[in-house]
Amino acid sequence: MTTIIDIHTHTLPIHPESAIWNCTPSTLSLLPQTQYASFGLHPWSLSASTLSSEIESMEQLLTDNRFIAIGEAGLDKLCDTPWELQMQAFRLQAELADRLNLPLIIHAVKAHNEIMQLKMQLKARNTWIIHGFRGKPELANQYLQAGFYLSFGERYNVQSLLAVSSSRLLFETDDSQHSILDIYQQAAPILSLSAHELLTQTMQNIDKVFFNR
């Protein structure tokens, strides 16, 4: 079974085998310090003039077997990046993730319908994960019905956590100062589980999503 317990972090993990580090074009030099990574073009930092070359570079980069996911990619209606550019970049990354059979880690802000529609339009066969999910239970259920996994961090709607099937549940630190074990220990009693039981179930999900594709 995998040793990963944190599926998305912006902080280089003290124990590299325990987390999937989110790598960006500006942090590539730190890649040797980690064991597992994801790579994506975030909607906040897109440029129309460099998108094509960055997608080409991404495809080459992903031949490194330390990269086990694409992301975080996504759509964000609250940022200044033009919507059409966001859609273009997200679609290109989603298509690449599907072609390479890599999980897609998604940043979603007020664009939930568009993301679910794109998954259906693209007939995506790979796993799509909404990271840092904080939505209401109704939205959680919509995502689950559409085949998504949901990843929970430091802050979330407790009723949404309870609404997620244990087989579709993941956890992350993102940019939190709390450790991933803190997050498991917070969530476990809500789910009427011990932290060990929750860790075991989540590691099975991680194994399925990231390694048994």
C-alpha positions in Angstrom: 0.0 0.0 0.0 1.1 3.6 -0.6 2.7 5.7 2.1 1.1 8.9 0.8 -1.4 10.4 3.3 -1.5 14.0 1.9 -2.7 14.3 -1.7 -2.0 18.0 -2.2 0.5 20.3 -0.5 2.4 23.5 -1.5 5.0 22.9 1.2 7.8 20.5 0.6 7.1 17.6 3.0 9.5 16.6 5.7 8.9 13.0 4.7 8.9 13.1 0.9 7.1 9.7 0.6 4.1 10.9 2.6 2.7 13.6 0.3 2.1 14.7 -3.3 3.8 18.1 -3.6 2.2 20.6 -5.9 4.9 21.8 -8.3 4.6 24.9 -10.5 6.9 26.3 -13.2 8.4 28.6 -10.6 9.2 25.8 -8.1 10.6 23.2 -10.5 14.1 23.6 -9.1 12.9 22.0 -5.8 11.7 18.8 -7.5 14.8 16.8 -6.4 13.7 17.2 -2.8 10.4 15.3 -3.2 9.3 11.8 -4.2 5.8 12.4 -5.5 4.5 15.5 -7.3 1.8 17.0 -9.3 2.3 19.7 -11.9 -0.2 22.2 -13.3 -1.0 25.6 -14.6 -3.1 27.4 -12.0 -5.8 29.8 -13.3 -4.3 32.7 -11.3 -1.0 32.6 -13.2 -1.9 32.0 -16.8 -0.5 33.9 -19.8 -2.0 33.7 -23.2 1.4 34.3 -24.8 3.1 31.3 -23.1 0.2 28.8 -22.7 1.0 26.8 -25.8 4.7 26.4 -24.9 3.9 25.7 -21.2 1.6 22.8 -22.3 4.3 21.4 -24.5 6.8 21.6 -21.7 4.3 20.0 -19.3 4.0 17.0 -21.5 7.7 16.5 -21.6 8.0 17.1 -17.9 5.4 14.5 -17.1 7.6 11.7 -18.4 9.4 12.0 -15.0 7.8 9.2 -13.0 7.7 11.4 -9.8 4.7 13.2 -11.4 1.7 11.1 -10.5 -1.0 13.8 -11.2 -1.8 17.0 -13.2 -2.8 20.0 -11.1 -3.7 22.1 -9.7 -5.5 23.2 -12.8 -8.9 24.8 -12.7 -11.5 27.5 -13.1 -11.9 30.5 -10.9 -14.6 33.2 -11.5 -13.2 35.4 -8.8 -9.7 35.9 -10.3 -8.6 38.4 -12.9 -7.5 35.9 -15.6 -9.8 36.2 -18.6 -12.4 33.4 -18.6 -11.7 32.2 -22.1 -8.0 31.8 -21.3 -8.9 29.8 -18.1 -11.2 27.6 -20.1 -8.6 27.0 -22.8 -5.9 26.1 -20.2 -8.1 23.9 -18.2 -9.4 22.0 -21.2 -5.9 21.4 -22.5 -4.7 20.1 -19.1 -7.8 17.9 -18.7 -7.2 16.4 -22.2 -3.6 15.8 -21.4 -4.4 14.2 -18.1 -6.9 11.9 -19.7 -4.5 11.0 -22.5 -1.7 10.1 -20.0 -4.2 8.5 -17.6 -3.2 10.8 -14.7 -5.5 12.1 -12.0 -6.5 15.7 -12.4 -6.4 17.9 -9.2 -8.8 20.8 -9.6 -9.1 24.3 -8.2 -12.8 25.2 -8.5 -14.2 28.6 -7.5 -17.8 29.4 -8.5 -17.3 27.3 -11.6 -18.7 23.9 -10.5 -21.3 23.5 -13.2 -18.8 24.3 -15.9 -16.3 21.8 -14.5 -18.9 19.0 -14.3 -20.1 19.8 -17.8 -16.6 19.7 -19.2 -16.0 16.3 -17.6 -19.1 15.0 -19.4 -18.2 16.7 -22.7 -14.7 15.3 -22.7 -15.9 11.9 -21.7 -12.9 11.8 -19.3 -11.8 8.3 -18.3 -9.3 9.5 -15.7 -10.0 10.5 -12.1 -11.0 14.2 -11.4 -10.5 15.4 -7.8 -11.9 18.7 -6.4 -9.2 19.8 -4.0 -9.9 21.8 -0.8 -13.7 21.2 -1.0 -15.7 23.6 1.1 -19.1 23.4 -0.6 -22.4 22.4 0.8 -23.7 18.8 0.9 -25.9 19.4 -2.1 -22.9 20.3 -4.2 -20.9 17.4 -2.8 -23.6 15.0 -3.9 -23.6 16.5 -7.4 -19.9 16.0 -7.7 -20.1 12.5 -6.4 -22.9 11.6 -8.9 -20.7 12.9 -11.7 -17.9 10.6 -10.6 -15.5 13.0 -8.8 -13.4 12.5 -5.7 -13.5 15.2 -3.0 -10.4 16.2 -1.0 -10.8 18.0 2.3 -8.3 20.3 4.0 -8.3 22.3 7.1 -11.7 24.0 6.6 -14.9 22.4 5.3 -18.6 22.0 5.8 -19.0 19.2 8.3 -22.2 18.0 6.7 -20.4 17.7 3.3 -17.7 15.6 4.9 -20.5 13.3 6.2 -22.1 13.1 2.8 -19.1 11.7 1.0 -18.7 8.0 0.6 -15.6 6.7 2.3 -14.5 5.3 -1.1 -14.4 8.8 -2.7 -12.7 10.7 0.2 -9.2 12.2 0.3 -7.4 14.7 2.5 -4.8 17.4 2.0 -2.9 20.2 3.7 -2.8 22.6 0.7 -1.2 25.7 2.1 -2.2 25.1 5.8 0.2 25.4 8.7 -1.4 22.3 10.2 0.0 18.9 9.6 -1.9 16.3 7.7 -2.2 14.2 10.8 -3.9 17.2 12.5 -6.5 17.1 9.6 -7.1 13.4 10.0 -7.5 13.7 13.7 -10.0 16.5 13.3 -12.0 14.6 10.7 -12.0 11.1 12.2 -14.4 11.6 15.1 -16.8 13.4 12.8 -16.9 10.2 10.7 -17.1 8.0 13.9 -13.7 6.5 13.1 -10.4 6.4 14.7 -7.6 8.4 13.0 -6.0 5.0 12.2 -9.1 3.7 10.5 -9.5 6.9 8.5 -5.9 6.8 7.4 -6.2 3.2 6.3 -9.3 3.9 4.2 -7.9 7.0 2.7 -4.6 5.3 1.8 -6.6 2.6 0.0 -8.3 5.4 -2.0 -5.0 7.0 -2.8 -3.5 3.7 -3.9 -6.5 3.2 -6.3 -6.5 6.7 -7.7 -2.8 7.4 -8.1 -1.2 3.9 -8.6 -3.7 1.4 -9.8 -4.9 3.3 -12.9 
